């Protein structure tokens, strides 16, 4: 344990030194010194919090509760800690006035790399054979931390509505509710594994990472937040019903109901969403002028969605295209339905009648698993 703690302390000190160097670089190149001191102070504070959360969980640096401790953090946990560091760097920009046109690109870059590492650290853990309880715990902690800081940045820059902060608060409210039940001696029931839960959380990070980048239009990113937010909040409500015992997930009737809902979604709702995407896009473009390149990309994406050929990739392409070039569709009455249906295809998948769903297999799998 001492060796692991020394390693973590070294990484913590390197992180503080890096923040100090970053503050000096910002002062010389972009912002006045008082502003960069505010950036450095908040970034250092969040980094210390990330370090502290890791330090408290070091006894979890093992494969199972009964396994011996690993002698070092390992590559995967170091990458997870790097995620926490990048989130801390992003947090500093909450106190840094936007006085330079290049400044918003920095938190977008830091948080985007952190979001990518959320997928990479699990891959490295499984490929290296050193998946740990510590890594799983820190994943949850840093996901919640990032989904608090990055949406605040997005709200401050006008890229998403303040209501999206309910996504940030949902995790903390959920866990505070669990602790309250435990303190009162009330039962807490386990959640069953659910790939959709992990998928929705991952897409939230992707959404926030994208909207932080300056080229994406707020006229699209703000309403898009509603499409990303609603399924996740609904999932939290269902999960709370399960853990609090209001929904008995083990009861045969409840299982049968969930199975019927899943069947309905796969066989009815998801194919309907695909058809609505294509219909709304056709309606939105009717009578509007758009460049040939826009029409080609939008048409290819719509065919991909409608046919269920890598529909999630097609939906992502269409969303990014509209966010970068909203003029051809934004004034249409079909704009909001088009945006929401496309987002929900990306979140939920394409369902029955799809010709190829390899993109969904990638989204739902654990990279690096045998």
C-alpha positions in Angstrom: 0.0 0.0 0.0 2.8 2.4 0.8 4.3 2.0 -2.6 1.0 2.8 -4.3 0.4 5.8 -2.1 3.9 7.2 -2.9 3.2 6.7 -6.6 -0.1 8.6 -6.2 1.5 11.4 -4.2 4.2 11.8 -7.0 1.5 12.1 -9.6 -0.4 14.6 -7.5 2.7 16.8 -7.2 3.4 16.5 -10.9 -0.1 17.6 -11.5 0.2 20.7 -9.3 3.5 21.6 -11.0 1.8 21.2 -14.4 -1.0 23.6 -13.4 1.5 26.1 -12.3 3.3 26.0 -15.6 0.0 26.2 -17.4 -1.0 29.3 -15.5 2.3 31.0 -16.4 1.9 30.0 -20.1 -1.7 31.4 -20.1 -0.4 34.6 -18.5 2.2 35.1 -21.1 0.2 34.2 -24.1 -3.5 34.8 -23.6 -4.8 36.3 -20.3 -3.8 38.8 -17.6 -2.0 37.3 -14.6 -4.9 37.8 -12.1 -7.2 35.8 -14.4 -4.8 33.0 -14.8 -4.2 32.8 -11.0 -8.0 32.3 -10.7 -7.8 29.6 -13.3 -4.8 27.9 -11.6 -6.4 28.1 -8.1 -9.7 26.4 -9.2 -7.9 23.8 -11.4 -5.6 23.0 -8.5 -8.5 22.7 -6.1 -10.4 20.3 -8.3 -7.2 18.3 -8.9 -6.6 18.0 -5.2 -10.2 16.8 -4.9 -9.6 14.2 -7.6 -6.3 13.1 -5.9 -8.2 12.8 -2.5 -11.0 10.7 -4.0 -8.3 8.4 -5.4 -6.4 8.2 -2.2 -9.5 7.2 -0.2 -10.1 4.4 -2.6 -6.6 2.9 -2.9 -7.6 -0.2 -0.9 -9.7 -1.0 -4.0 -6.7 -1.4 -6.2 -7.4 -5.1 -6.6 -9.3 -7.3 -9.0 -11.9 -8.6 -6.5 -12.6 -7.9 -2.8 -10.7 -11.0 -1.9 -7.7 -10.5 -4.2 -4.4 -9.1 -3.1 -3.5 -5.5 -3.8 -1.7 -4.8 -7.0 1.8 -3.4 -6.3 1.2 -0.3 -8.5 -1.6 1.8 -9.9 -1.2 0.2 -13.4 -1.5 1.9 -16.8 -5.3 1.9 -16.8 -5.7 3.6 -13.4 -3.1 6.1 -14.5 -5.1 6.9 -17.5 -8.2 7.2 -15.4 -6.4 9.6 -13.1 -5.3 11.6 -16.2 -9.0 11.9 -17.0 -9.5 13.5 -13.6 -6.5 15.9 -14.2 -7.9 17.0 -17.6 -11.3 17.6 -16.0 -9.6 19.7 -13.3 -7.8 21.8 -16.1 -11.2 22.3 -17.7 -12.7 23.4 -14.4 -10.3 26.4 -14.1 -12.0 28.0 -17.1 -15.1 28.6 -15.0 -13.2 31.5 -13.5 -11.4 32.7 -16.6 -13.1 35.5 -18.5 -13.5 34.9 -22.2 -11.3 37.7 -23.4 -9.5 35.8 -26.2 -11.1 34.1 -29.2 -8.8 31.1 -28.7 -9.6 30.6 -25.1 -12.8 28.5 -25.5 -10.9 26.0 -27.5 -8.8 24.9 -24.5 -11.5 23.5 -22.2 -13.1 21.9 -25.2 -9.9 20.1 -26.0 -9.2 19.1 -22.4 -12.7 17.7 -21.8 -12.8 16.0 -25.2 -9.6 14.1 -24.5 -11.0 13.2 -21.0 -14.2 11.8 -22.7 -12.1 9.7 -25.1 -10.0 8.4 -22.3 -13.2 7.1 -20.7 -13.3 4.5 -23.4 -9.5 3.9 -23.6 -8.8 3.2 -19.9 -11.3 0.3 -19.8 -9.7 -1.1 -23.0 -6.2 -0.9 -21.4 -7.4 -2.5 -18.2 -9.0 -5.5 -19.9 -6.1 -6.0 -22.3 -3.5 -5.7 -19.6 -5.4 -8.1 -17.3 -5.4 -5.5 -14.5 -9.1 -4.5 -14.2 -9.5 -3.2 -10.7 -12.3 -2.1 -8.3 -10.4 1.1 -8.0 -10.7 1.8 -11.7 -14.5 1.1 -11.7 -15.0 3.4 -8.7 -12.9 6.2 -10.1 -14.7 6.0 -13.5 -18.0 6.8 -11.7 -16.5 9.6 -9.6 -14.8 11.3 -12.6 -17.8 10.8 -14.9 -19.9 12.7 -12.3 -17.3 15.3 -11.8 -16.9 15.9 -15.5 -20.7 16.0 -16.0 -20.9 18.8 -13.4 -18.0 20.9 -14.7 -18.4 20.7 -18.4 -22.1 21.5 -18.5 -21.4 24.5 -16.3 -18.9 25.7 -18.9 -21.5 25.0 -21.7 -24.2 27.0 -19.8 -21.8 29.9 -19.3 -20.9 29.9 -23.0 -24.6 29.8 -24.0 -24.2 26.4 -25.7 -26.8 24.6 -23.6 -29.8 25.5 -21.4 -29.4 25.7 -17.7 -32.0 22.9 -17.3 -29.3 20.5 -18.6 -27.6 20.9 -15.2 -30.3 18.5 -13.9 -28.1 15.8 -15.6 -25.2 17.0 -13.5 -27.2 17.0 -10.3 -29.0 13.6 -10.9 -26.0 11.5 -10.0 -25.4 13.4 -6.7 -29.1 13.5 -5.8 -29.4 9.7 -6.5 -26.4 8.9 -4.3 -27.5 11.3 -1.5 -30.8 9.6 -1.5 -29.1 6.1 -1.2 -27.0 7.3 1.8 -30.1 8.8 3.4 -32.0 5.5 3.1 -28.9 3.6 4.6 -28.7 6.0 7.5 -32.4 5.5 8.2 -31.9 1.7 8.1 -34.2 1.5 5.1 -33.5 -1.2 2.5 -31.5 -0.5 -0.7 -32.1 -2.9 -3.5 -29.4 -3.7 -6.1 -29.6 -2.6 -9.7 -29.3 -5.2 -12.5 -26.6 -4.6 -15.1 -27.9 -2.6 -18.0 -25.9 -1.7 -21.1 -28.3 1.2 -21.9 -27.4 2.9 -18.6 -23.7 3.0 -19.5 -24.5 4.0 -23.1 -26.6 7.0 -22.1 -24.0 8.2 -19.7 -21.3 7.9 -22.3 -23.3 9.9 -24.9 -23.8 12.7 -22.3 -20.1 13.1 -22.1 -19.9 13.1 -25.9 -22.6 15.7 -26.2 -21.0 18.1 -23.7 -17.6 17.6 -25.2 -18.9 18.5 -28.7 -21.0 21.6 -27.6 -17.9 23.1 -25.9 -16.2 23.5 -29.3 -16.8 27.0 -30.7 -17.8 26.0 -34.3 -21.0 24.3 -33.2 -24.0 26.6 -33.3 -25.9 27.2 -30.1 -29.2 27.3 -32.1 -28.7 23.5 -32.5 -26.8 22.5 -29.4 -29.3 24.1 -26.9 -32.4 22.2 -28.1 -30.2 19.1 -28.7 -29.5 19.1 -24.9 -33.2 18.3 -24.4 -32.9 15.2 -26.5 -29.9 13.9 -24.7 -31.2 14.8 -21.2 -34.7 13.3 -21.2 -33.7 9.6 -21.6 -31.0 9.8 -19.0 -33.3 11.5 -16.4 -36.0 8.9 -17.1 -33.4 6.2 -16.5 -32.5 7.7 -13.2 -36.2 7.8 -12.1 -36.6 4.1 -13.0 -33.4 3.2 -11.2 -34.5 5.1 -8.1 -37.7 3.2 -8.2 -35.8 -0.1 -8.2 -33.2 0.7 -5.5 -35.9 2.2 -3.2 -38.2 -0.9 -3.7 -41.0 1.0 -5.4 -40.3 -1.1 -8.4 -39.7 -4.8 -7.6 -37.3 -5.8 -10.4 -37.3 -9.4 -9.2 -41.1 -9.8 -9.4 -42.2 -11.9 -12.5 -44.8 -9.3 -13.5 -42.2 -6.5 -13.4 -39.7 -8.5 -15.4 -42.4 -9.3 -17.9 -43.4 -5.6 -18.2 -39.8 -4.6 -18.8 -39.4 -7.3 -21.4 -42.6 -6.1 -23.2 -41.4 -2.5 -23.1 -38.0 -3.6 -24.5 -39.8 -5.6 -27.2 -42.0 -2.6 -28.1 -39.1 -0.3 -28.3 -37.0 -2.6 -30.5 -39.8 -3.6 -32.8 -41.9 -0.4 -32.9 -40.4 2.8 -31.5 -36.9 2.5 -32.9 -37.9 1.7 -36.5 -40.5 4.5 -36.2 -37.8 6.9 -35.2 -35.8 6.0 -38.2 -38.7 6.6 -40.5 -39.5 9.9 -38.8 -35.8 11.1 -39.2 -36.0 10.6 -43.0 -39.4 12.1 -43.3 -38.6 15.2 -41.2 -35.3 15.8 -43.1 -37.2 15.6 -46.4 -39.8 18.0 -45.2 -37.2 20.4 -43.7 -35.2 20.5 -47.0 -38.3 20.9 -49.3 -38.2 24.3 -50.9 -35.0 25.3 -49.1 -31.7 26.0 -50.8 -28.8 24.0 -49.6 -25.3 23.3 -51.1 -24.8 20.0 -53.0 -22.3 18.9 -50.3 -24.9 19.4 -47.6 -27.5 17.6 -49.6 -25.1 14.7 -50.3 -24.0 14.3 -46.7 -27.6 14.7 -45.3 -29.0 12.3 -47.9 -26.4 9.7 -47.2 -27.0 9.9 -43.4 -30.7 9.7 -43.9 -30.4 6.6 -46.1 -28.1 5.1 -43.4 -30.7 5.8 -40.7 -33.7 4.7 -42.7 -32.1 1.4 -43.8 -30.6 0.7 -40.4 -27.1 0.5 -41.9 -24.8 1.8 -39.2 -27.8 4.0 -38.2 -26.0 5.4 -35.1 -23.1 6.6 -37.2 -25.5 8.1 -39.7 -27.4 9.8 -36.9 -24.2 11.2 -35.4 -23.1 12.5 -38.9 -26.4 14.2 -39.4 -26.4 15.8 -36.0 -22.9 17.2 -36.5 -23.8 18.4 -40.0 -26.8 20.3 -38.8 -24.9 21.7 -35.8 -22.2 23.1 -38.1 -24.5 24.2 -40.9 -28.0 24.7 -39.5 -29.3 27.3 -42.1 -30.9 24.8 -44.5 -33.2 23.3 -41.9 -33.3 25.5 -38.8 -36.3 27.6 -39.9 -38.4 24.6 -40.7 -41.3 23.4 -38.5 -39.7 19.9 -38.8 -36.4 21.1 -37.3 -37.0 20.1 -33.7 -38.7 16.8 -34.4 -35.8 16.0 -36.8 -33.2 16.8 -34.2 -34.9 14.8 -31.4 -35.6 11.8 -33.5 -32.0 11.7 -34.8 -30.6 12.0 -31.3 -32.8 9.2 -30.0 -31.8 6.9 -32.9 -28.2 7.5 -31.9 -28.9 6.9 -28.2 -31.2 3.9 -28.5 -30.1 2.2 -31.7 -32.0 1.3 -34.9 -34.1 -1.7 -33.8 -35.8 -4.3 -35.9 -35.4 -4.3 -39.7 -31.8 -2.9 -39.6 -29.5 -4.2 -42.2 -26.3 -3.8 -40.2 -25.8 -2.9 -36.6 -22.1 -3.2 -36.1 -21.9 0.3 -34.8 -24.4 -0.6 -32.0 -22.2 -3.7 -31.1 -19.2 -1.3 -30.7 -21.2 1.2 -28.6 -22.5 -1.5 -26.2 -19.4 -3.8 -25.8 -16.6 -3.5 -23.4 -13.5 -2.8 -25.5 -10.6 -5.1 -24.8 -12.7 -7.9 -23.5 -11.9 -11.4 -24.6 
